[in-house]
Amino acid sequence: MHNRLAEFRHLAGISQENLATVTGVSVAYIRKIESNKSKTNVTINIAYKLAKYFNTDIETLFDLDLDKY
């Protein structure tokens, strides 16, 4: 699943460490999500927290590939 987390984070000027702290997840998890290379499954709760932090919706932050289903 492709996502725009790194893009949103850079635009907001927040580090991976700070984002991890404010969302309650580990820095390693943020890195895995941002890598877009790993097959990290993001829970709906984490996706919601991240989208809410960046004042956007989950569909904008994550490419859910809903057209494939």
C-alpha positions as CSV (number, residue, x, y, z in Angstrom):
1,M,0.0,0.0,0.0
2,H,1.5,3.3,-1.0
3,N,1.1,6.2,1.3
4,R,1.9,9.9,1.6
5,L,3.0,9.9,5.2
6,A,6.5,11.1,4.6
7,E,5.2,13.9,2.4
8,F,2.7,15.1,4.9
9,R,5.3,14.8,7.7
10,H,7.9,16.9,5.8
11,L,5.3,19.6,4.9
12,A,4.3,19.8,8.6
13,G,8.0,20.0,9.6
14,I,7.7,17.2,12.2
15,S,10.3,14.5,12.7
16,Q,9.6,10.8,12.7
17,E,10.3,10.8,16.5
18,N,7.8,13.6,17.2
19,L,5.2,12.0,15.0
20,A,5.6,8.7,16.8
21,T,5.3,10.4,20.2
22,V,2.1,12.4,19.4
23,T,0.4,9.3,17.8
24,G,1.6,6.8,20.3
25,V,3.4,4.4,18.0
26,S,7.1,3.5,17.7
27,V,9.5,5.3,15.6
28,A,10.3,2.0,13.9
29,Y,6.7,1.6,12.9
30,I,6.6,5.1,11.4
31,R,9.7,4.3,9.4
32,K,8.2,1.0,8.2
33,I,5.1,2.8,7.1
34,E,7.0,5.6,5.3
35,S,9.3,3.1,3.5
36,N,6.5,2.1,1.1
37,K,8.8,-0.9,0.3
38,S,7.7,-3.1,3.2
39,K,4.3,-4.7,3.3
40,T,3.4,-3.1,6.6
41,N,-0.3,-3.4,7.4
42,V,-1.4,-0.3,9.1
43,T,-4.3,-0.7,11.5
44,I,-7.4,1.4,11.0
45,N,-6.8,3.0,14.4
46,I,-3.2,4.1,13.5
47,A,-4.4,5.2,10.0
48,Y,-7.1,7.3,11.7
49,K,-4.7,8.8,14.2
50,L,-2.2,9.8,11.5
51,A,-4.9,11.2,9.2
52,K,-6.4,13.2,12.1
53,Y,-3.0,14.6,13.1
54,F,-2.5,15.9,9.6
55,N,-6.1,17.1,9.3
56,T,-6.9,14.9,6.3
57,D,-8.7,11.8,5.6
58,I,-7.4,8.2,5.5
59,E,-8.0,8.0,1.7
60,T,-5.8,11.0,1.1
61,L,-3.0,9.8,3.3
62,F,-3.1,6.2,2.2
63,D,-3.7,4.7,-1.3
64,L,-6.2,2.0,-0.4
65,D,-6.4,0.6,-4.0
66,L,-10.2,0.2,-3.5
67,D,-10.7,0.0,-7.3
68,K,-9.0,-3.3,-7.3
69,Y,-11.7,-4.9,-5.2
